[in-house]
Amino acid sequence: MRRVAVYAGTRRVYEMMTCAAKSILAHTRMDRVWFLIEDDEFPEELPDVISTLNVSGQSWFDPNGPNYNSRWTYMTLIRLALPEIFADESRVLWLDIDTIVEDDIGDLFDIDMAGSYVAMVREPKRCSFPFRYFNAGVCLMDLDAIRADGIWQKWIRLVNTEPFTAPDQDAINLICQGEILELPPEYNTAGVITQDTDEPLIRHYAGYLRGSGEEVFRQYAREKWRVIT
């Protein structure tokens, strides 16, 4: 299975995006890493394994919809359109830009999805039996299955019509409930949000980069691409 990862962000988080991407490339051999951005050119030279795509002219999300101008911005919503954006890919791994890969995650790309549309780590505090809620900051998508069953169109219709706290994440959880493969918390260790682990494969700072997290991103910011790749 091809190893394809996707990050997305506005101009103000480009530096953070490069740090996150450096972390995955430092630990895992990748076929392709994508930056979904709002410019035709990225402000720094990137290694060949990274490609960029300007999605500022997106046509999937209604600017007058209930979630478009939330604090998450359309660059978070864009993960719901990945099945169309990457029409030639069978699977992609979405990673929030506040994630740091701490070890080799190559095996994740080859897991048996067991008929599930997506694979994510659970948020225990937001689960209420029988409903199970998952964090989409690390989200492995079976694009073939999602396209075949029209799932991504259902996601988009939902966020264009109904207000949510975490729009894209809520849409994935609601539409795919019962068809989400649960990943071990090591793949999305986000403290109390998911479940803390001693040896995370992916550390998710969930927007909070104070202290040690801030220093980790600073370290990657100082690293040269030629050293990473």
Summary of the structure (lengths in Angstrom):
residues: 229
radius of gyration: 16.5
end to end distance: 20.8
largest distance: 48.5
contacts: 709
relative contact order: 0.18
helix: 36%
strand: 21%
